[in-house]
Amino acid sequence: MNIILDRTLDTPLYIQIADQIKLMIHEDFLHIDDKLPPIRKLSEELSVNNVTIVKAYQMLSDEGVTYKVRGSGSYIAPKPEELMAEISEFDNAENHSYNLRSTQYDMPEDTINFATATPKANLFPVTDFKKAINQVLDRDLGEAFGYQEAKGYSSLRASICDYMESFSVRALPEDVQIISGAQQGLDIIAKALLNYNDAVIVEAPTYSGAIATFRSRGVRIVQVPMLIDGVNVKKLEELIKRYKPKLMFTMTHCQNPTGYSYSNKKKETLLKLAETYNMYILEDDYVGELLYTKQIQPLKAIDLNDRVIYLKSFSKILMPGLRLGFMIVPKALNQSVMNAKEATDISTSGLIQKAFDVYLRKGHWHKQLTYMKKIYFSRYQLMLKMLDQHLPRGVNYYVPKGGILFWIELPKNRDSRDFYEYVGQKKIAIVPGDLFYYSNVKSNAFRLSIAAVTEGEIETGIEALGDYLRTYLSEKKQNILPIL
Ligand SMILES: Cc1ncc(COP(=O)(O)O)c(C=O)c1O
């Protein structure tokens, strides 16, 4: 093995060895299931003590970079981009994420913003919500400002059960947990279920907010490649066997960022695997209402063994600043999830919960949903037409079944971060694909969102994007990725 040790450094030798093995994997000199040299052989080769190699191998195994086979030795675990190896320099990726958020706020006024997945404030149903708040205040007076049950306002939990019946999900109010937004739901599930060093499976790519949450718990994040009909289930089973994850995080419809949706067959496989390997599935249904072809059932609707935690955000259809969402929690997790919620913020704002209950019961939610769906559908159709007309050859896109996101793929040897910087200067905001991976991989894809662009902006923006792509692909030949 081509390992060079520098004995003048403060870094212990075993860390130098482990780091160089990681580098060899990263640079493709070592591959999945390759065997590492026997301890004695490597210690002789490097003129170090056996214990140094044992410590290096142990470190690699603890980090999930390698796996051990009893009586045989250490082998390379799946590639870094499929895993969580420290070499992924996730901190780097996280900084990108924060930079990107702040650039979204700081961007010049005339930027066409295909980056944000949050609707513009002019679509928010302020008048109806104001009426709901006033009604609660007139009815409950000071009571409106008291603490709520940690689980949530009981009348709202009952309304939510009625609402979920239209998605074929039958839940009892006692299984509903109100949360202050889906992001908090992720955090609460991580707190209730995961301990330091536990493994969690995420799709690759996935929602970057989920990566940030899991990372904050110090859990091992294992990525499984996302395909157009759901994750690679063969790979998933292999990873489950190897890492014994307690949880898998998934978006079964119109996944963020790809827009891909699971086939029924893959949904059934997920449930089977969860049952066989004693794993929970956290299903983030952030745009289930926005399916434009036909309504598709969430995983929770076919969850006969109570393995699915269903997570719902209202941010894409209602108002993100309400900080309101809910989960439907398997009975076995009910208490621990409620405890985690209580430890986090005692309860979600009583006034907002009560107002939303009135809003739901009076049919305003349904009205808002119909209104938003019409707007998004019209943008969606226009977007498909414009992408079809203006994307140059070699740039592909996927037609999602609904939602607000489009996943655009440059030729395989291109880095979308480079293109993101290029079009950013031309005042078009997009999100580069690397942001949605845990490991610090380069991605040739980028995400476009229609949440905050007008139809006029879609027309001018996509036409311009097509032109910039053509210029970029012909001029910027130097920015070719070295490894595909
Ligand atoms: C997939 C996904 N899940 C969860 C969230 C967080 O939603 P909330 O605003 O309800 O916290 C978002 C927000 O962008 C999202 O895209």
The ligand as a Gaussian input file, in Angstrom:
#p B3LYP/6-31G(d) Opt

LIG

0 1
 C      -38.756000      18.133000       2.000000
 C      -38.928000      19.147000       3.067000
 N      -39.188000      18.734000       4.324000
 C      -39.332000      19.591000       5.324000
 C      -39.229000      20.947000       5.124000
 C      -39.394000      21.875000       6.294000
 O      -40.704000      22.369000       6.313000
 P      -41.288000      23.293000       7.437000
 O      -41.310000      24.687000       6.915000
 O      -42.687000      22.757000       7.689000
 O      -40.436000      23.166000       8.643000
 C      -38.976000      21.436000       3.854000
 C      -38.818000      22.872000       3.623000
 O      -38.327000      23.323000       2.631000
 C      -38.820000      20.505000       2.787000
 O      -38.554000      20.893000       1.547000

